[in-house]
Amino acid sequence: MSAANGSYYLPSPSPWPAITSAGLFTLALGFILFMNSIAAGPWLMLVGAAVIVYMMIRWFGQVIDESEGGLYNKQVDLSFRWGMGWFIFSEVMFFAAFFGALFYVRQWAVPWLGDTELLWPGYEAVWPTAGPKGPMPISPDTLAPAGSFSPMGAWGIPAINTAILLTSGATVTWAHWGLLKDNRAQLITGLFLTVALGITFLSLQAYEYVHAYTQLGLTFKTGIFGATFFILTGFHGLHVTIGTIMLITVLIRSLKGHFSADHHFGFEAVAWYWHFVDVVWLGLFIFVYWL
């Protein structure tokens, strides 16, 4: 149904939801087989991931073509905005669960274990901790010998990455201002800088993980501290990766002449997501690295 007469756009029947379901099922089945050491597992995971990537390229490309073809009216635009808003809210709740787990462990579980001699006599309730039988923590400025671990210091790579993400929030906003002024050069330059900062952040985080595993004794198996550290920072890194891919897509579209001052929700949605990623990182820097 065309949007020209003011009616709501109704897309034609699409195969992409069924293809997405098939890809997700294949990916999940492959993961289950992989966890049970069945040889076909990794191959099924690869096939499922390939189907999902193919779907995203084709389905999202179709939406872009429909948008650029003028099929979407203001009502459709509003529905997209509500959809993206609720999606970001679900992501807020996702991270809130893990921050809540960190708060519970630090404020309640660890002190309870320290106060109860019956369970773990002699256990010192200090943070960071790997648990009553885990490796002992030492100074974050010291390389961890065998049988101990060193938490990641806040004022090295984490502080640099904080500055990088805050700067990237400024550059994507600057790009948005350029779009609103129909200044394509400012739009493209701002997006390019934001992409470059996102890639730099991910590169430094990868280096941080290698350093943690090889020199600090800090791994995913380092008790409750290692689990909360890598789950929170790892999921955030995944979101930065997704956001960077989205920014690259928007940059390519901008180079092709897409978006205008009064028609650019695709850009806005990515900018909203990127600012969300920035805010989550501030929480991580304060509660995981610093305090």
Summary of the structure (lengths in Angstrom):
residues: 291
radius of gyration: 23.0
end to end distance: 55.2
largest distance: 75.5
contacts: 854
relative contact order: 0.10
helix: 71%
strand: 2%
